[in-house]
Structures are given as C-alpha cells and as structure tokens.
C-alpha cells in the first residue's frame, strides 16, 4: 500500500515535523503536548527510514526541510545514513549542516 501511494506522488519534501506529528500524534505547538515532540524518537526514525526505503524502491527521491537537521547534527547524520536525497536548511545554518552532512557521507561511502 505504501509503495502504491509513493508511486502516485512526485518528489515532495517532508517537513521536519510531519513524520513526528503523524507517528507520535503530538502537536509541537500544543502547550500540553509539546514536551513529547521528539523527532529522534525511535518510532519516528524508523518511520523516516521506512519512508525513504519505500520511496527509493519505486524510484522516487526524498527530501526533508525544516529545523531538525539545522539544530541537531546527529539528526543530520541520521538522515544521511538513512539515505535521504536532499535536505533543505535555513541560511544561517547552511555551513554547519553542510559540514555535518559531508562528514556523515565520508563515514558512509
């Protein structure tokens, strides 16, 4: 089912909070639930890995935009290791994220 849906969708980047919100059912803007919002939660990272693998299996690319790779170098590394095709970042974080991505790619040829 996921592969069929993926084939029907062109290249559309994920926002950094989509997999987290959909997996954990948590709104990061909620005063009552924001403390539970964590893109590094194992359920979220498994979902991202699965999404990337499924998209690649049907010839699609996956990009991610948003704050997670900008604020967390380890999350940027995770995305590279998971096989992400592109990452969009804020201009003020570009140089740092680029260094993290280059290092992660060197470690995972």
N, C-alpha and C positions, 0 to 999 in steps of 0.2 A: 504494500500500500504506500509506504513512504517513497519507494523508488518511483512509483507511478506518479505521485504528486510532484516529485522532484523533476521528473522529465517534462512535466507540463509547465514548469516555471522557468523563466530565463534566469540570467545571473542577477540576483538581488542580494545585496549585502544584508547581513544580520545587523541589528543594532546590538550593542553590548548587553543591554538589559533584557532583550527578548527571550533568549533561552532561560535566563534566570527566572523571570516572571512566569513564564509558561511552565517551567519544571517545578518550581517551588510554590507557585501560587501566591507570590508575595509582591506587593507594590512597593518599590523603593521610596515612593513619596508619601507613604502612609505613616503617620506618626506612631501608630500602634504596631506596625509590622516591619518597618524599615530595618530594624536591628537584625532581622532574619535574612535579609537580602545579601547573598554572597555568591558571586559568580564562580568562586573557587570550590563551592560545594561539590562533592564527588558526583552527585546525581546530575548536576549542571554540566560538569566537564565531560561526563560520559555522553550526555545528550549532544554536546557540541562535537565530540569525536564521531559519534554515530551519524550526525547530520553531514559532516564533511565526507566521511566514507561513502555514505549513500549518494551524495551529490557526485562525487568522483566516479562512482560505479556506473553512473548514467551519463557521464561526460560533461557534467556541469562544474563550474568553479564556485568557490565560496569565499566571500569577503566578510570582514567584520568591521564595523565602525562604532565608535563610542569610547567611553572612558576606560574600560578595563585594561587594555594594553598600555594606555597612557600613564596610568597611575601605578601599575603593578608589573615590573619587569618579568617576574616569574610567570605571570599570565601571558605576556607576550611570548615567552619561551614555550609555554604550553601550546599556544596556537600554532607556532612553527612546527613543533613536534607532532601535532595533530594533523598537519598537512594543509593548513589554511593557505589560500591562494593570494589573498591581499588583506591588508589592514589599513584602515583609514584612521588617522590620528589628528589631534589638534596641532596647529602650527607651533605652539610653544613647547610641545613635547616631541616634535618630529626627530630632532637629533638624538635624543636619549633613546627613544623607541627604536630608531634605526640601528643604533649600536647594539641594543639587546637582540634584535632580530638577526643581525649579521653574526653575532656570537652564537646564537642558537642554531643558525644554519650551518656554521662551521663545525659545530659539535654533532650535527645530524646531516651528513652529506647525502 
